[in-house]
Amino acid sequence: MSLSAGASLRFELSLVQPVLRAAAARMWRSDAGLPGRYRHYLRAMHQVIRASVPLMERAAARCEALPRDPVAPPLARYLRAHAEQERGHDDWLLTDAAATGAAPGELAGAAPPAHVAALVGAQYYWIEHSHPVVLLGYIAVLEGNAPAPGLAGRLASETGLPQAAFETLRLHADLDDGHSADLDRLIDRLPLDPAQRSLVAVSALHTIAALAELFDRIATAPHVSESAHD
């Protein structure tokens, strides 16, 4: 029996997710540079997450311009609803960064580097020039790789940073499993044709590779001294 669209995507991702997990393990390794890497992580993830709602809103608008496409109406409804669920999550990261001692505006004012633009920007291109269903691959990766439940506590203990600096990790460890299950059900319900299924998979695989590169860049970033955040 052939796999459903959602199960097929999960199987394909399972083949490459060890690459992402290994990059995350390098980023979260226990050493003297961990506090600086965590601050770098907050900055990078703010640059990624602040694009989530605009991406979903743009993809929903593109769906609404495709009235004869059977995928478009249910996809637009999902994206509009999910955008509301995700709204404000970038502000959580700003609050976490402030708890680490980051100066006001340090995160929001930073220009995203090219590798972050490559991670997020590919979605804009595909939404505009292919089909908005592509965004489901991106969402599947981001929500299918939620932080481990104990990660926030370990990082707080090992970095010496305040517990308040890890609220986003804690919240996403709780929320993303449910969101991932909702997405699986949606992908199985949508009448995706083979080209659309392939597009979702290509987006997901690109997201895995780009996110692993982001984590590796954080893992190898120069040490950030504590005095820089005093």
C-alpha positions as CSV (number, residue, x, y, z in Angstrom):
1,M,0.0,0.0,0.0
2,S,1.4,3.4,-0.9
3,L,2.1,6.0,1.8
4,S,-0.2,9.0,2.3
5,A,1.3,12.4,1.3
6,G,2.0,13.2,5.0
7,A,3.6,9.9,5.8
8,S,5.7,10.0,2.6
9,L,7.0,13.5,3.6
10,R,7.8,12.3,7.1
11,F,9.7,9.3,5.7
12,E,11.7,11.5,3.3
13,L,12.6,13.8,6.2
14,S,13.6,11.0,8.5
15,L,16.4,10.1,6.1
16,V,18.0,13.5,6.4
17,Q,17.0,14.7,9.9
18,P,20.2,13.1,11.4
19,V,22.1,15.9,9.7
20,L,20.0,18.5,11.4
21,R,20.2,16.8,14.8
22,A,24.0,16.5,14.5
23,A,24.3,20.2,13.8
24,A,22.0,21.0,16.7
25,A,24.2,18.8,19.0
26,R,27.3,20.7,17.9
27,M,25.6,24.0,18.6
28,W,24.4,22.9,22.1
29,R,27.7,21.2,23.1
30,S,28.7,21.9,26.7
31,D,31.7,24.2,26.8
32,A,32.6,27.8,27.8
33,G,31.2,29.2,24.5
34,L,27.7,28.0,25.1
35,P,26.3,31.3,26.5
36,G,27.6,33.2,23.5
37,R,26.2,30.6,21.1
38,Y,22.8,30.8,22.8
39,R,22.8,34.5,22.3
40,H,23.8,34.0,18.7
41,Y,20.9,31.4,18.4
42,L,18.4,33.9,19.7
43,R,19.5,36.5,17.2
44,A,19.4,34.1,14.2
45,M,16.1,32.6,15.2
46,H,14.5,36.0,15.6
47,Q,15.6,36.7,12.0
48,V,13.9,33.5,10.9
49,I,10.8,33.6,13.0
50,R,9.9,37.2,12.3
51,A,9.3,36.1,8.7
52,S,6.8,33.3,9.6
53,V,3.6,35.3,9.8
54,P,4.4,37.4,6.7
55,L,5.2,34.2,4.8
56,M,2.0,32.6,5.7
57,E,0.0,35.7,4.9
58,R,1.6,36.0,1.5
59,A,1.0,32.4,0.7
60,A,-2.6,32.7,1.8
61,A,-3.1,35.7,-0.4
62,R,-1.6,33.8,-3.4
63,C,-4.0,30.9,-2.6
64,E,-6.9,33.4,-2.7
65,A,-5.8,34.4,-6.2
66,L,-6.2,30.8,-7.4
67,P,-9.9,30.2,-7.0
68,R,-10.0,27.3,-9.4
69,D,-7.3,25.4,-7.7
70,P,-8.8,22.7,-5.4
71,V,-5.8,22.9,-3.0
72,A,-6.0,26.7,-2.6
73,P,-9.1,27.3,-0.4
74,P,-8.3,24.8,2.4
75,L,-4.6,25.7,2.3
76,A,-5.5,29.4,2.6
77,R,-7.8,28.7,5.6
78,Y,-5.0,26.7,7.3
79,L,-2.4,29.4,6.7
80,R,-4.6,32.2,8.0
81,A,-5.4,30.3,11.1
82,H,-1.8,29.2,11.7
83,A,-0.5,32.7,11.2
84,E,-2.6,33.8,14.1
85,Q,-1.2,31.0,16.2
86,E,2.3,32.1,15.4
87,R,1.8,35.8,15.7
88,G,4.1,37.4,18.2
89,H,6.5,34.5,18.6
90,D,9.3,36.7,17.3
91,D,8.6,39.0,20.3
92,W,9.1,36.1,22.6
93,L,12.7,35.9,21.3
94,L,13.2,39.6,21.9
95,T,12.1,39.1,25.5
96,D,14.5,36.1,25.9
97,A,17.3,38.1,24.5
98,A,16.7,41.0,26.9
99,A,16.9,38.5,29.8
100,T,20.4,37.6,28.6
101,G,21.5,41.2,28.7
102,A,21.1,42.1,25.1
103,A,20.7,45.8,24.4
104,P,17.3,47.1,23.2
105,G,17.2,46.9,19.4
106,E,20.2,44.6,19.2
107,L,18.2,41.7,17.6
108,A,15.6,43.7,15.7
109,G,18.2,46.0,14.2
110,A,20.6,43.3,13.0
111,A,20.7,42.8,9.2
112,P,20.1,39.1,8.4
113,P,23.1,37.4,6.9
114,A,23.0,35.6,3.5
115,H,22.5,32.1,5.0
116,V,19.4,33.3,6.8
117,A,18.1,35.0,3.7
118,A,18.7,31.8,1.8
119,L,16.7,29.8,4.4
120,V,13.7,32.1,4.4
121,G,13.9,33.7,1.0
122,A,13.6,30.5,-1.0
123,Q,10.1,30.3,0.3
124,Y,9.2,33.7,-1.0
125,Y,10.5,32.8,-4.4
126,W,8.6,29.5,-4.6
127,I,5.4,31.1,-3.3
128,E,5.5,33.8,-6.0
129,H,6.8,31.7,-8.9
130,S,5.5,28.2,-8.2
131,H,2.7,27.4,-5.8
132,P,2.0,28.5,-2.2
133,V,1.7,24.9,-1.1
134,V,5.5,24.9,-1.0
135,L,5.3,26.6,2.4
136,L,4.0,23.4,4.0
137,G,7.5,21.8,3.6
138,Y,9.1,24.7,5.4
139,I,6.6,24.6,8.2
140,A,6.9,20.8,8.5
141,V,10.6,21.1,9.2
142,L,10.4,24.0,11.6
143,E,7.6,22.4,13.7
144,G,8.7,18.8,13.2
145,N,12.0,19.5,15.0
146,A,10.8,21.1,18.2
147,P,13.3,21.6,21.0
148,A,13.7,18.6,23.3
149,P,11.6,19.1,26.5
150,G,14.7,19.2,28.8
151,L,16.8,21.4,26.6
152,A,15.8,24.7,28.2
153,G,16.6,23.5,31.7
154,R,20.0,22.1,30.6
155,L,21.0,25.3,28.9
156,A,19.9,27.4,31.8
157,S,22.0,25.2,34.2
158,E,25.1,25.1,31.9
159,T,25.1,28.8,30.8
160,G,24.2,30.4,34.1
161,L,21.7,32.7,32.2
162,P,18.4,33.4,33.8
163,Q,15.5,30.9,33.4
164,A,13.6,33.8,31.8
165,A,16.0,33.6,28.8
166,F,14.7,30.2,27.7
167,E,10.9,30.7,27.6
168,T,10.7,30.4,23.8
169,L,12.4,27.0,23.9
170,R,10.1,25.8,26.6
171,L,7.0,27.0,24.9
172,H,7.9,25.5,21.5
173,A,8.8,22.2,23.1
174,D,5.1,22.1,24.2
175,L,3.4,23.6,21.2
176,D,5.1,22.3,18.1
177,D,4.2,18.6,18.4
178,G,0.5,19.5,18.2
179,H,1.1,21.8,15.3
180,S,3.0,19.1,13.5
181,A,0.2,16.7,13.9
182,D,-2.3,19.2,12.5
183,L,0.0,19.8,9.5
184,D,0.2,16.0,8.8
185,R,-3.5,15.8,8.8
186,L,-3.8,18.8,6.4
187,I,-1.3,17.4,4.0
188,D,-3.2,14.1,3.9
189,R,-6.5,15.9,3.2
190,L,-5.3,18.2,0.5
191,P,-5.8,16.9,-3.1
192,L,-2.1,17.3,-4.0
193,D,-1.0,16.3,-7.4
194,P,2.4,14.7,-7.9
195,A,4.1,18.0,-8.8
196,Q,2.7,19.7,-5.6
197,R,3.8,16.7,-3.5
198,S,7.3,17.0,-5.0
199,L,7.4,20.8,-4.4
200,V,6.5,20.3,-0.7
201,A,9.3,17.7,-0.4
202,V,11.9,19.9,-2.2
203,S,11.0,22.8,0.1
204,A,11.4,20.6,3.2
205,L,14.7,19.2,2.1
206,H,16.0,22.7,1.3
207,T,14.9,23.8,4.8
208,I,16.7,20.9,6.5
209,A,19.9,21.7,4.7
210,A,19.7,25.5,5.3
211,L,18.8,25.1,8.9
212,A,21.6,22.7,9.5
213,E,24.0,25.2,7.9
214,L,22.6,27.9,10.2
215,F,23.2,25.7,13.3
216,D,26.7,24.9,12.1
217,R,27.5,28.6,11.6
218,I,26.4,29.2,15.2
219,A,28.4,26.2,16.4
220,T,31.6,27.6,14.9
221,A,31.0,31.3,15.6
222,P,33.7,33.2,17.4
223,H,33.3,33.2,21.2
224,V,31.2,36.1,22.4
225,S,32.6,37.5,25.7
226,E,30.4,38.0,28.7
227,S,31.6,41.6,29.0
228,A,29.9,42.4,25.7
229,H,26.6,41.8,27.3
230,D,27.2,43.3,30.7
